[in-house]
Amino acid sequence: MAAKDGDGWAECERGHRHWGIHGASGLLAVHHDEAGVPHVLMQKRSWWSHHGGTWGLPGGARDSHEDAVTSALREAREEAALPGDELRVRGVYVDDHGGWAFETVIAEAPGLLAVAPANRESAELRWLPLPEITGRRLHPGFAETWGTIQPELAPETLVLDVANIVGARAEHGWWRDRLGAATRLLEDVAGLRLTHPVLAQWYPRIVAVVEGAAKRVPDVPGIQVVAATGSGDDAITEVVRRARPWERVLVVTADRGLKERVTRLGAETAGPRWLLSQLDG
């Protein structure tokens, strides 16, 4: 395993040649402005490169010791001088060609971060608003997957009705130790790779609403805990109400009344079994 051991050509089962012996990855950095319009960091490839002169994502060959996220962040740093510590990775889309794959790492940026060509591979870098992207001459691989990836640019929040999910999980004696049961649930969720209908890896913002004896749950990395001062249903509804208009919110609960309340606010819902089946899988 060594740096740049992924450089080289590979052929997929479709008979196409691709750069990257171990596959390749690219960073799709996106920022939503105050109106909710996504702006995507796009790279115009240098004329001498493969598909030179087309617009796509900063990216390139993945080394054997790297996962998609590590590779994409490295490539963005090398090609666009983009620091990865200001980005929040939200998911990975895999375009599998059979024996070779390009992995698009979607990451949220807090603003239109300063970028500049950092090596000879980039002719130009721009934050393009969504409506302008298809007007460019696009890299063929990016153009082929853009229609699938574009709907996944919206930030996603997963809201957990912890009391309801703990009850559905029905651990032995959970009603005598609601704090312990809630803590175990959140620790299990934090270590879970959640399934998504489009993304191979999905990292939504997770908000867990706790109430009663469970309000003293310890901090769990990767999960924002909201302790309800009154009704847990009211606290969950308020979390949904505060979501930005372009943000997707999925509330996990079996409570019919709560489902009706959050659905009226634009959220989607799923029952506890959706989550618990993944924990048990």
C-alpha positions in Angstrom: 0.0 0.0 0.0 1.5 3.3 -1.1 0.5 6.8 -2.1 -0.5 7.0 -5.7 -0.6 3.2 -6.1 -4.1 3.6 -7.7 -2.7 5.6 -10.7 -3.2 3.7 -13.9 -5.9 2.6 -16.3 -8.5 -0.1 -15.6 -11.2 -1.6 -17.8 -14.7 -2.3 -16.6 -17.1 -5.0 -17.6 -18.7 -2.6 -20.0 -15.5 -2.4 -22.0 -14.7 1.2 -21.0 -11.3 2.4 -19.9 -11.2 4.4 -16.6 -8.5 6.1 -14.6 -7.9 4.4 -11.3 -6.7 0.8 -10.8 -8.7 0.5 -7.5 -11.6 2.7 -8.7 -12.0 6.5 -8.3 -13.9 9.0 -6.2 -14.9 12.6 -6.4 -16.1 15.3 -4.0 -19.5 16.9 -4.5 -19.3 19.8 -2.2 -22.7 21.6 -1.9 -23.9 24.8 -0.2 -27.5 25.9 0.0 -28.0 29.7 0.0 -30.6 31.6 2.0 -33.2 30.8 -0.7 -32.4 27.1 -0.6 -30.7 27.0 -4.0 -27.8 24.5 -4.0 -24.4 25.6 -5.2 -22.0 22.9 -6.3 -18.3 23.1 -6.5 -17.4 22.2 -10.1 -14.1 21.7 -11.8 -13.2 22.4 -15.4 -10.7 19.8 -16.4 -7.4 20.8 -18.0 -7.3 20.4 -21.8 -4.7 17.6 -21.6 -6.5 15.4 -19.1 -9.0 12.6 -19.8 -12.2 14.4 -21.1 -10.3 17.7 -20.9 -12.4 20.8 -21.1 -15.4 19.3 -19.5 -16.9 20.2 -16.1 -17.1 17.7 -13.3 -16.1 17.1 -9.7 -12.6 17.4 -8.1 -11.5 13.8 -7.9 -9.3 11.0 -9.2 -7.9 7.6 -8.6 -8.4 6.0 -5.2 -5.3 4.4 -3.6 -5.5 0.9 -2.2 -5.4 2.0 1.4 -8.1 4.6 1.1 -11.9 4.5 1.4 -14.0 6.8 -0.8 -14.3 9.6 1.7 -10.6 9.8 2.4 -9.8 9.7 -1.3 -12.3 12.3 -2.3 -11.2 14.8 0.4 -7.5 14.2 -0.6 -8.3 14.9 -4.2 -10.2 18.0 -3.4 -7.3 19.3 -1.4 -4.8 18.5 -4.1 -6.8 19.9 -7.0 -8.8 22.7 -5.4 -7.0 23.6 -2.1 -10.3 22.8 -0.4 -9.9 22.0 3.3 -11.9 19.0 4.4 -12.3 20.1 8.0 -15.0 22.6 7.1 -17.2 20.0 5.3 -19.8 17.6 6.7 -20.0 14.3 4.7 -23.6 13.3 4.1 -23.4 10.3 1.9 -21.7 8.3 -0.9 -23.2 7.4 -4.2 -21.6 4.4 -6.0 -21.7 4.3 -9.8 -20.7 0.6 -10.4 -19.5 -0.3 -13.9 -18.7 -3.9 -13.0 -15.2 -4.4 -11.7 -14.7 -0.6 -11.5 -16.7 2.1 -9.7 -16.7 5.8 -9.2 -17.8 6.9 -5.8 -19.3 10.4 -5.4 -18.9 11.8 -1.9 -21.6 14.3 -1.0 -20.5 16.9 1.6 -22.2 20.0 2.9 -20.2 23.2 3.0 -21.0 26.0 5.4 -20.5 28.6 2.7 -19.0 29.2 -0.7 -15.5 28.3 0.5 -12.5 29.9 -1.2 -11.0 27.5 -3.9 -8.3 27.8 -6.5 -6.6 25.4 -8.9 -3.9 23.8 -6.8 -2.3 21.6 -9.5 -2.3 21.3 -13.3 -5.5 19.1 -13.4 -7.9 22.0 -12.8 -8.3 24.7 -15.5 -11.0 26.4 -13.5 -13.1 26.0 -10.3 -16.5 27.5 -9.6 -19.4 27.2 -7.2 -22.2 26.8 -9.7 -25.9 27.3 -8.8 -28.0 24.3 -9.6 -29.8 25.8 -12.7 -26.4 26.5 -14.4 -24.9 23.1 -14.1 -26.6 21.4 -17.1 -25.7 24.4 -19.3 -22.1 23.4 -19.1 -20.2 20.8 -21.2 -20.2 18.1 -18.6 -17.8 15.2 -18.0 -19.7 12.1 -19.4 -19.5 10.2 -16.2 -20.9 13.1 -14.2 -23.6 13.7 -16.8 -24.7 10.1 -16.6 -25.2 10.1 -12.9 -26.3 13.7 -12.3 -30.0 13.0 -12.7 -29.8 10.4 -9.9 -27.6 12.3 -7.5 -29.2 15.7 -7.8 -32.3 14.9 -5.7 -30.0 13.8 -2.9 -28.4 17.2 -2.4 -31.0 18.3 0.1 -29.8 18.1 3.8 -31.5 15.2 5.6 -32.3 15.0 9.3 -33.4 11.8 11.1 -35.5 12.5 14.2 -35.9 9.7 16.7 -38.9 9.4 19.1 -36.7 7.6 21.6 -39.4 6.6 24.1 -41.5 5.1 21.3 -38.6 3.2 19.7 -37.4 1.9 23.1 -40.9 0.6 23.8 -41.0 -1.1 20.4 -37.6 -2.7 21.0 -39.0 -4.2 24.1 -35.7 -5.2 25.8 -36.3 -7.4 28.9 -36.9 -5.1 31.8 -36.6 -1.8 29.8 -39.5 -0.2 31.7 -37.5 -0.4 34.9 -34.4 1.2 33.4 -35.6 3.6 30.8 -32.3 5.6 31.0 -30.2 2.5 30.3 -32.5 1.4 27.5 -32.4 4.8 25.8 -28.6 5.0 26.2 -28.1 1.6 24.6 -30.4 2.5 21.7 -28.5 5.7 20.9 -25.1 4.0 21.2 -26.3 1.3 18.8 -27.7 3.8 16.3 -24.4 5.8 16.4 -22.5 2.7 15.3 -25.0 1.7 12.6 -24.6 2.2 8.8 -28.1 3.3 7.9 -29.7 2.1 4.7 -30.8 4.5 2.0 -32.6 3.8 -1.2 -30.0 5.6 -3.4 -26.8 6.2 -1.4 -24.5 3.3 -0.5 -23.5 5.2 2.6 -25.8 7.7 4.4 -24.9 10.0 7.2 -27.9 12.2 8.1 -28.0 14.6 10.9 -29.5 12.6 13.8 -31.7 14.2 16.5 -32.9 12.1 19.4 -35.7 13.4 21.5 -35.8 12.0 25.0 -38.2 12.6 27.9 -38.8 11.5 31.5 -36.2 9.3 33.1 -34.3 9.1 29.8 -33.5 12.9 29.8 -30.2 12.2 31.6 -28.7 10.2 28.7 -25.0 10.8 28.2 -23.7 12.5 25.1 -23.3 10.1 22.2 -21.0 11.1 19.3 -22.8 11.9 16.1 -26.2 12.3 17.7 -27.8 15.6 18.9 -29.9 14.9 22.0 -32.9 17.1 22.8 -34.4 16.7 26.3 -38.1 17.5 26.2 -39.1 19.9 28.9 -42.7 18.9 28.5 -44.3 16.5 26.0 -41.9 14.5 23.9 -44.4 14.9 21.0 -44.3 18.6 21.3 -40.5 18.6 21.3 -40.3 16.5 18.2 -42.9 18.7 16.4 -40.8 21.7 17.3 -37.6 20.1 15.8 -39.5 19.5 12.6 -40.9 23.0 12.6 -37.5 24.6 12.8 -36.1 22.6 9.8 -35.2 24.7 6.8 -37.8 24.6 4.0 -35.5 22.6 1.7 -34.4 20.2 4.3 -35.8 16.6 4.4 -36.9 15.3 7.8 -37.7 11.7 8.6 -39.4 11.1 12.0 -39.1 7.6 13.4 -42.2 6.9 15.5 -45.2 4.6 15.7 -47.4 7.3 17.3 -50.3 8.0 14.9 -51.1 11.4 16.3 -47.4 12.5 16.1 -47.2 11.2 12.6 -50.1 13.4 11.6 -48.6 16.4 13.2 -45.2 16.2 11.6 -46.6 15.2 8.2 -48.6 18.4 8.1 -45.3 20.2 8.6 -43.7 18.4 5.6 -41.8 15.6 7.3 -41.9 12.0 6.3 -42.3 9.2 8.9 -41.2 5.6 9.4 -42.1 3.2 12.1 -39.6 1.9 14.7 -39.3 -1.4 12.8 -37.6 0.4 10.0 -34.8 1.3 12.4 -34.8 -1.8 14.6 -34.6 -4.2 11.7 -31.3 -2.5 10.8 -30.0 -2.8 14.3 -30.9 -6.5 14.3 -29.6 -7.2 10.9 
